[in-house]
Amino acid sequence: MPEKMEITRSWREQKVMLKRRFAILSDFDFEYKDGKRESMLDRLSTKLKKSRAELDSLFAELQTY
């Protein structure tokens, strides 16, 4: 099982950073409902044409800025 990353940035900060980096993303892409995290991640993965592993790496990278 992969080690959990330490979250140093708020979700709001991460959304802003991703929207700046990928202009095709909208607020709808980040819509999150309790228990539906996977749906949101699948939506982001599809829209950005990235695998879930690539998406996880992208979120980990955001923590280093």
Secondary structure, 3 states (H helix, E strand, C coil): CCCCCCCCCCHHHHHHHHHHHCCCCCHHHHCCCCCCHHHHHHHHHHHHCCCHHHHHHHHHHHCCC
